[in-house]
């Protein structure tokens, strides 16, 4: 591996974009050659993020596909919904590999995207072309492709916690309830009343009840795995911390499966996939134990009294839920070891 891949990041001034900059600084095969922001073009990136002073001296580029192609081989899009779908046709036409973190290419149905995102959807040909990059589930399909749709943060946590059990028939998929909690960075850097310090500090609130745009994404993948239509109850909560997602998942167990059965199933399913760590009986993960890393930690507890299982799945929303998984997908696209540049030990405490 001697050829360095040059990368551009569109949306460099958002939390996902700046996290890509942080993580790619340690990647031995990738050089970030263009940082791009249509809203801040012409300004030094360190002006908005002083922690990058003397680390990144880049002046932010505007969005120009031909200019991007002259500087890069691959482009990450860490943009708000509705933007990537307009840019990606031109980027692909320039011969770039594209990893879309925005969500514009996750749903295969244009009408579903329009319903849940309230935006104009991407053209069907690009939805069909995009490979859903849940690395531990669809990693083989990512290899060698030109367009990957990076999963959402909540779906990554929920799906990694559910796919093995659904696929193996360990649970009744019609009974799934996902109770998910996220740190405030998941809402992005833009100021809003909902993420104002006085509103979120010492507070804990549910939001987008039965209306969250990640609901159809979760159901699309679970339906694919189950081979039948799966509907879920999915509720998101905002908690007063910066990073982290915990998905607490409930479902009815089939065939009297025990906690040890779940542990064995998941360890076998994720064998060789370094970034999923399955906890032993009686231990459950916390968000701090994966903070700053690309790990997803999963624990289980079967309640014989009720016949239900509780699955706890935690990730760092900015790493495994966004930038880290995007890099993992780049590694798979390029035929590299999927852990390359991602072997960060979680930050603790």
C-alpha positions in Angstrom: 0.0 0.0 0.0 2.1 2.8 -1.3 -0.4 5.1 -3.1 -1.9 7.7 -0.9 -5.6 8.4 -1.5 -6.5 12.1 -1.5 -9.7 13.0 0.2 -12.0 16.0 0.1 -14.6 16.8 2.8 -17.7 18.7 1.9 -19.3 20.1 5.1 -16.0 20.5 6.9 -17.4 23.1 9.3 -20.0 20.7 10.9 -19.2 18.3 13.7 -19.2 15.3 11.3 -16.8 17.0 8.9 -14.4 18.2 11.6 -14.4 14.7 13.1 -13.4 13.3 9.8 -10.4 15.7 9.8 -9.4 14.5 13.3 -9.7 10.8 12.4 -8.1 11.0 9.0 -5.0 12.8 10.5 -4.0 9.3 11.8 -4.8 7.3 8.6 -1.6 6.0 7.0 -3.1 5.8 3.5 -5.2 9.0 3.3 -4.3 12.7 2.9 -7.0 15.3 3.3 -6.3 17.7 0.4 -9.5 19.8 0.3 -11.8 21.0 3.1 -15.0 22.5 1.7 -17.8 24.6 3.0 -20.2 26.6 0.8 -21.1 28.8 3.8 -17.6 29.6 4.9 -15.6 29.4 1.7 -12.5 31.6 1.7 -12.0 31.5 5.5 -9.3 29.4 7.3 -10.8 26.3 8.8 -9.0 27.1 12.1 -11.0 30.3 12.3 -14.1 28.3 13.1 -12.3 25.5 14.9 -9.3 27.0 16.8 -8.3 23.5 18.1 -7.0 23.0 14.5 -4.6 25.9 14.8 -1.2 24.9 13.2 -2.6 21.5 12.5 -4.8 22.4 9.5 -3.9 25.7 7.8 -6.4 25.1 4.9 -8.5 27.8 3.4 -12.0 26.4 3.0 -12.9 25.7 -0.7 -16.3 26.3 -2.3 -18.2 23.4 -3.8 -16.8 22.9 -7.3 -16.8 19.3 -8.6 -14.0 19.9 -11.2 -11.8 21.6 -8.6 -12.5 18.8 -6.1 -11.5 16.2 -8.7 -8.2 18.1 -9.4 -7.4 17.7 -5.7 -9.0 14.4 -4.6 -9.8 10.8 -5.3 -12.6 10.4 -2.8 -15.1 12.8 -1.3 -17.0 12.6 1.9 -20.3 14.6 2.1 -21.1 15.6 5.7 -23.9 17.9 4.7 -27.4 18.5 5.9 -30.2 16.5 4.2 -31.2 17.6 0.7 -27.7 18.9 -0.4 -25.8 15.7 -1.2 -28.4 14.4 -3.7 -27.8 17.6 -5.8 -24.0 17.3 -5.7 -23.4 13.6 -6.1 -24.2 13.1 -9.8 -21.6 15.7 -10.7 -19.0 14.2 -8.3 -19.5 10.7 -9.7 -19.3 12.1 -13.3 -15.9 13.5 -12.4 -14.7 10.0 -11.5 -14.7 10.5 -7.7 -15.6 7.9 -5.2 -18.3 9.2 -2.9 -19.3 8.5 0.7 -22.5 10.2 1.7 -22.9 10.8 5.4 -26.0 13.0 4.9 -28.8 10.5 4.6 -29.9 11.4 1.1 -29.2 7.9 -0.3 -30.2 5.7 2.7 -33.8 5.1 1.7 -34.4 3.2 -1.5 -37.9 4.7 -1.9 -38.1 8.3 -3.2 -41.6 8.7 -1.7 -40.5 7.5 1.7 -37.6 10.0 1.7 -40.0 12.8 0.8 -42.4 11.8 3.5 -39.9 11.6 6.3 -37.2 14.2 5.4 -39.6 16.7 3.7 -37.0 17.3 1.0 -36.7 16.5 -2.7 -35.3 13.0 -3.1 -32.3 11.9 -5.1 -32.9 10.4 -8.5 -33.8 6.7 -8.4 -30.7 5.6 -10.3 -28.4 7.0 -7.6 -30.6 5.5 -4.8 -30.2 2.1 -6.6 -26.5 2.6 -7.0 -25.7 3.5 -3.4 -24.7 0.7 -1.1 -25.8 1.0 2.5 -22.6 1.0 4.4 -23.5 -0.7 7.7 -20.0 -2.1 7.7 -20.4 -5.2 9.8 -23.6 -6.3 7.9 -23.0 -5.2 4.3 -19.2 -4.8 4.2 -18.8 -7.3 1.4 -21.1 -5.2 -0.8 -19.1 -2.1 -0.1 -15.9 -3.4 -1.6 -15.0 -1.7 -4.9 -18.1 0.4 -5.3 -18.2 4.2 -6.1 -21.1 5.3 -3.9 -21.7 4.4 -0.3 -24.5 5.7 1.9 -23.2 5.9 5.4 -25.9 4.9 8.0 -27.4 7.3 10.5 -26.1 7.4 14.0 -29.2 6.0 15.7 -29.7 3.3 13.1 -26.1 2.1 13.5 -26.5 1.6 17.2 -30.0 0.0 16.9 -29.2 -2.2 13.9 -26.0 -3.6 15.2 -27.9 -4.5 18.3 -30.7 -6.1 16.4 -29.6 -7.7 13.1 -28.1 -10.9 14.4 -31.2 -11.7 16.6 -33.6 -10.9 13.8 -31.6 -12.8 11.2 -31.4 -15.9 13.4 -35.1 -15.8 14.5 -34.2 -15.3 18.2 -36.8 -12.6 18.6 -40.3 -11.7 17.2 -39.6 -8.7 15.0 -43.1 -7.4 15.4 -42.4 -6.7 19.1 -39.3 -4.6 18.8 -39.2 -1.4 20.8 -36.1 0.9 20.6 -35.6 3.5 23.3 -32.6 5.6 22.1 -30.7 8.4 23.8 -28.2 10.8 22.2 -25.7 13.4 23.2 -26.3 17.0 21.9 -23.6 16.8 19.2 -26.0 14.7 17.2 -28.1 17.8 16.6 -25.1 19.4 14.8 -23.4 22.7 15.4 -26.1 25.1 14.3 -27.7 27.0 17.2 -31.3 26.2 18.0 -33.6 26.6 21.0 -33.7 22.9 21.5 -30.0 22.6 22.1 -29.5 25.9 23.9 -27.5 25.3 27.2 -30.3 26.5 29.4 -32.8 24.2 27.6 -30.7 21.0 27.7 -28.6 21.3 30.9 -30.1 19.2 33.7 -32.8 18.1 31.4 -33.9 15.0 29.6 -36.4 15.0 26.8 -38.0 12.9 24.1 -38.3 14.3 20.6 -39.7 13.5 17.2 -42.0 10.9 18.7 -43.1 8.5 15.9 -41.8 11.0 13.4 -38.0 10.6 13.4 -36.4 10.3 10.0 -34.4 7.3 11.1 -37.5 5.1 11.6 -37.8 4.1 7.9 -34.1 3.5 7.7 -34.1 1.1 10.6 -37.3 -0.7 9.3 -35.8 -1.0 5.8 -32.8 -2.9 7.0 -34.6 -5.0 9.5 -37.2 -5.9 6.8 -34.3 -6.9 4.5 -32.7 -9.1 7.1 -36.0 -10.6 8.2 -37.4 -11.2 4.7 -40.7 -9.6 5.7 -42.0 -6.2 6.6 -40.8 -5.1 10.0 -42.3 -2.1 11.9 -40.8 -0.8 15.1 -41.5 1.6 17.9 -38.5 4.0 18.0 -38.3 6.9 20.4 -35.3 9.3 20.6 -34.2 11.3 23.6 -31.7 14.1 24.1 -29.5 13.9 27.1 -27.1 16.6 28.5 -23.9 15.1 27.3 -21.7 15.9 24.2 -21.1 12.5 22.7 -22.7 9.1 22.7 -25.8 7.0 21.9 -27.4 4.3 23.9 -30.1 2.2 22.3 -32.1 0.2 24.9 -34.0 -2.4 22.8 -36.8 -4.7 23.9 -38.3 -7.6 22.1 -40.1 -10.9 22.8 -37.8 -13.9 22.8 -38.6 -17.0 20.7 -38.0 -20.6 21.6 -36.9 -19.9 25.2 -33.5 -18.4 24.2 -31.3 -17.5 27.2 -28.9 -14.6 27.8 -26.0 -16.9 27.1 -27.7 -18.0 23.8 -27.7 -14.3 22.7 -24.1 -13.7 23.7 -23.0 -16.8 21.8 -25.0 -15.8 18.7 -23.6 -12.3 18.6 -20.0 -13.3 19.2 -20.3 -15.8 16.3 -22.0 -13.2 14.0 -19.5 -10.5 14.7 -16.4 -12.8 14.9 -13.5 -11.1 13.2 -15.2 -7.7 13.2 -13.1 -5.8 15.6 -15.4 -2.8 16.2 -18.3 -4.7 17.7 -17.6 -5.9 21.3 -20.1 -8.3 22.9 -20.3 -8.1 26.7 -20.5 -11.2 28.9 -23.4 -12.2 31.1 -24.3 -9.6 33.7 -22.3 -6.7 32.2 -23.8 -3.9 30.2 -22.0 -1.1 28.3 -22.0 2.6 28.9 -21.5 5.4 26.4 -18.3 6.6 28.0 -16.7 3.2 27.4 -16.8 3.8 23.6 -16.3 7.6 23.6 -13.9 8.9 20.9 -13.7 5.4 19.3 -15.2 3.4 16.5 -16.5 0.7 18.8 -20.1 -0.5 19.3 -20.5 -2.4 22.6 -23.5 -4.6 23.1 -24.9 -6.4 26.2 -28.0 -8.6 26.9 -30.4 -9.6 29.6 -33.2 -12.1 29.0 -36.1 -11.8 31.4 -37.5 -15.3 31.8 -40.5 -13.9 33.8 -41.7 -11.8 30.9 -40.1 -13.7 28.0 -38.4 -10.5 26.7 -34.8 -9.6 26.0 -33.2 -6.3 26.7 -30.4 -5.4 24.4 -28.1 -2.5 25.2 -26.1 -1.0 22.3 -23.8 2.0 22.6 -21.7 4.0 20.2 -20.0 7.4 19.9 -22.4 9.1 17.5 -19.7 11.2 15.8 -17.3 8.2 15.3 -19.1 4.9 14.7 -22.3 6.8 14.1 -20.7 9.1 11.4 -17.1 9.8 10.6 -15.5 6.6 11.9 -17.9 4.3 10.0 -17.4 6.5 6.9 -13.6 5.8 7.1 -14.3 2.1 7.8 -16.4 2.1 4.6 -13.6 3.9 2.7 -11.2 1.1 3.9 -13.6 -1.5 2.5 -14.1 0.4 -0.8 -10.4 0.4 -1.3 -9.8 -3.2 -0.3 -7.8 -2.2 2.8 -8.1 -3.7 6.3 -11.3 -2.1 7.6 -9.6 -1.1 10.9 -6.9 1.0 9.1 -6.6 4.4 10.8 -9.3 3.6 13.3 -7.5 1.8 16.1 -8.3 4.4 18.7 -8.6 3.4 22.3 -11.8 4.9 23.8 -11.3 8.0 25.9 -11.9 7.4 29.6 -13.0 8.9 31.9 
